[in-house]
Amino acid sequence: MQYFQKEIETMSKEDKKALQSKRLVEIVKYAYENQAPYRAKMDAMGVKPEDIKSIDDISKLPFTVKQDLRDAYPFGMMARPKKDLVRLHASSATTGKLTVAGYTQKDIDIWGECAARSLVMAGASKESVVHVAYGYGLFTGGLGMHYGGEQLGAVVVPASAGNTQKQIQLLCDFEADIICCTPSYIIYLAEEIERMGLEIGKDIKLKGGVFGAEAWSEGMRADIEKRLGIRACDIYGLSEIAGPGVACDCEFKTGMHFQDDHFYPEIVDVDTLEPLGYDQSGELVITTLTKEGMPLIRYRTRDIASLNNDPCPCGRTSVKLNKITGRSDDMLIIRGVNVFPSQIESVLLKNKNIQPHYHINVDRVNNLDTMEIVVELSPDISLDEVAHVEEIRKKLASDMASALSVSAKITLVSPGTVARSEGKAKRITDRRKF
Amino acid sequence: MIKQIAVFLENREGRVSECCKVLKDANVNLRSMSIADTKEFGILRLITSDNDVAMKALKGAGFLASIVELVALEVPDKSGALAEMLIELYEGGINIEYMYSFAGENGHAQIGFKTNTPETAVAILEKAGAKVL
């Protein structure tokens, strides 16, 4: 199976542009009529829906930022009433408040199509057994690939995250040929498979996989492909737009094919917000061309990347997203979970035993992200027992885990020992290499 | 009851000597010290010649230090003397969090311990004939 939807995936550039133009005109009118925040933004800029006549007019439209979604929490950005929505997904935002995305049935179907196109790029077909080891929940990874597999007509194994021994048992018994998870988890699985002495090709019949939700290097890709004998595809998505499947790379790895019939990408200069050309690095901005539940216009993803328009030997004609190289904000991605330093700060501020001077150390140990939060004890507390210190540490660790949805090691230090800096504090040391 | 100073020390090279140097520079004499340590931090407990001066110096140098009261007693220098007192305390339902000894002036050992019920502990010890400090 070469394509999931050949007609769209190999559409000529001219036809694609006509389709994008038609859809942009429709979505802008729809957003203006149904989303008060867009009506306000466009009115403030003096832009009317009629001013948008083709995809080339997109730069006339206002940007959307994460703060807009927070201000609209939870339903202010929805274009449809609750009776038309069928699903909500959410991810963490800087203040601890979630950003929510509402989906109609059509939105779920389109997302599923994009995820199915991605699975086919990894080598999947209707005969495939697709093992989904992304977490299922508010996080879009698990359900996104699940519906993608079902749209494709494959057999989906909703393994979800965790319990590695059981995952390996399922991979052997159900003979999955396609797997979906984070890149660090597939490496961990590969190590366990080797440790158990299982034979690649005989016990483990994987042929391909889509891996995303965290940054990974070409070196990691080569390692995964060699150890498991599979095709490892990089997949991109974000919960505000749609989960995994917004873009994914094929066997030729010329960049991730952007599903630009549904999601229109732009790259803009981080400072001036002026649109940049192909192969120029800047912030990725996405406009949803077909979403009904919560269309987003020129959404600033904060991901730093570039686009390329070079032809791909696979025959797909979409524009392609090169590897994400960084962030334009201070968000960290720890084991696939978005973490903002401000979330950590708000947990620290609530605890009287410590003072909110902290430093975050991020590393990757045995291919798994680790996060250590070094925090100062308050000078006013009285500590003479080891158990007191342990109590403070455990309370902080559990508060942190529930606020961040990912665990962190807490290290307590004396007052005054965390380095102070003037102006913008450098609070993060990220030793991971991508 | 006597007063000790408890100092929190993160596990970092030279941290104990830094602490002792601060006390030396303040001309504080140490009568005893004990350390409770874990993999990541330790708590140094000190009995000093001048707690006020020691606290001021430690806080000034950025140490997390606090004054904590201990029940203290003197036990004669003969075998079983401490055991007798500890049995009395145990039978009186006293829970000892930690204890350590320090030198007395007349060849007798002095023992300090932390408990959540110091008044009861003192009453038990006095009834048993111990010399409570």
Chai-1 contact restraints between the chains, C-beta under 6 A:
chainA,res_idxA,chainB,res_idxB,connection_type,confidence,min_distance_angstrom,max_distance_angstrom,comment,restraint_id
A,L377,B,L64,contact,1.0,0.0,6.0,A-B,restraint_1
A,P379,B,L64,contact,1.0,0.0,6.0,A-B,restraint_2
A,S382,B,S66,contact,1.0,0.0,6.0,A-B,restraint_3
A,L383,B,F8,contact,1.0,0.0,6.0,A-B,restraint_4
A,D384,B,A6,contact,1.0,0.0,6.0,A-B,restraint_5
A,D384,B,V68,contact,1.0,0.0,6.0,A-B,restraint_6
A,E385,B,E97,contact,1.0,0.0,6.0,A-B,restraint_7
A,V386,B,A36,contact,1.0,0.0,6.0,A-B,restraint_8
A,V386,B,T38,contact,1.0,0.0,6.0,A-B,restraint_9
A,V413,B,E10,contact,1.0,0.0,6.0,A-B,restraint_10
A,S414,B,F8,contact,1.0,0.0,6.0,A-B,restraint_11
A,S414,B,E10,contact,1.0,0.0,6.0,A-B,restraint_12
A,S414,B,L64,contact,1.0,0.0,6.0,A-B,restraint_13
A,P415,B,L64,contact,1.0,0.0,6.0,A-B,restraint_14
A,G416,B,G62,contact,1.0,0.0,6.0,A-B,restraint_15
